Amino acid sequence: MTDQQLLDRIALDPEIMVGKPVIRGTRLTVEYILNLLGHGETIGDILDEYKGLSVQDIHACLLFASRSLESTDFLLLTAEQA
């Protein structure tokens, strides 16, 4: 599957979830899926919980997040003590 085919699985609509990116045809936000993964849920766990999702939907969330961060600059918020 191409990057564009994956990204086409993500929808942005101001009338759905206040415009947050969601998996097309659902109200599951990219943020929510990433949060689940970040807290240790596996792709299998997520697919078991949300029967309409596919592995490609999860991959689309990861790709969308990666692309969203490509042009982001990060600033050090706190100085580390040596």
C-alpha positions as CSV (number, residue, x, y, z in Angstrom):
1,M,0.0,0.0,0.0
2,T,1.4,3.4,-0.9
3,D,1.8,6.3,1.5
4,Q,-1.1,8.1,-0.2
5,Q,-3.4,5.1,0.0
6,L,-2.7,5.0,3.8
7,L,-3.1,8.7,4.3
8,D,-6.4,8.5,2.4
9,R,-7.7,6.4,5.3
10,I,-7.4,9.5,7.6
11,A,-10.2,12.1,7.4
12,L,-10.3,15.7,8.6
13,D,-13.8,17.2,8.9
14,P,-14.7,20.1,11.1
15,E,-18.0,18.4,11.8
16,I,-16.5,15.2,13.1
17,M,-14.6,15.2,16.4
18,V,-14.1,19.0,16.2
19,G,-11.9,18.6,13.1
20,K,-9.4,16.2,14.7
21,P,-7.9,13.7,12.2
22,V,-9.9,10.4,12.4
23,I,-9.8,7.0,10.8
24,R,-12.2,7.5,7.9
25,G,-15.7,6.2,8.6
26,T,-15.2,6.2,12.4
27,R,-15.0,8.7,15.2
28,L,-11.7,7.2,16.4
29,T,-9.0,9.9,16.4
30,V,-5.4,9.4,15.3
31,E,-4.5,10.8,18.7
32,Y,-6.6,8.2,20.5
33,I,-5.0,5.3,18.6
34,L,-1.5,6.7,19.2
35,N,-2.3,7.0,22.9
36,L,-3.4,3.4,23.0
37,L,-0.2,2.3,21.4
38,G,1.9,4.6,23.6
39,H,0.3,3.0,26.7
40,G,1.3,-0.5,25.6
41,E,-1.8,-1.8,23.7
42,T,-0.8,-3.9,20.7
43,I,-2.2,-3.6,17.2
44,G,-4.0,-6.9,17.9
45,D,-5.5,-5.5,21.1
46,I,-6.9,-2.5,19.2
47,L,-8.2,-4.6,16.4
48,D,-9.9,-7.0,18.8
49,E,-11.6,-4.0,20.5
50,Y,-12.6,-2.2,17.4
51,K,-13.8,-4.9,14.9
52,G,-14.2,-2.5,11.9
53,L,-10.5,-1.5,11.9
54,S,-7.7,-3.0,9.9
55,V,-3.9,-3.1,10.4
56,Q,-3.7,-0.5,7.6
57,D,-5.8,1.9,9.6
58,I,-3.3,1.7,12.5
59,H,-0.4,2.1,10.0
60,A,-2.2,5.1,8.6
61,C,-2.4,6.7,12.0
62,L,1.4,6.2,12.5
63,L,2.2,7.5,9.1
64,F,-0.1,10.6,9.6
65,A,1.6,11.3,12.9
66,S,5.1,10.9,11.3
67,R,4.2,13.3,8.5
68,S,2.7,15.8,10.9
69,L,6.0,15.9,12.8
70,E,8.2,16.3,9.8
71,S,8.3,20.0,9.7
72,T,8.0,20.6,13.5
73,D,10.8,22.2,15.4
74,F,11.2,21.3,19.0
75,L,12.5,23.6,21.7
76,L,14.1,22.5,25.0
77,L,11.5,23.2,27.6
78,T,13.7,22.5,30.7
79,A,17.4,22.5,31.2
80,E,18.8,19.2,32.4
81,Q,21.1,19.2,35.4
82,A,24.5,17.6,34.8
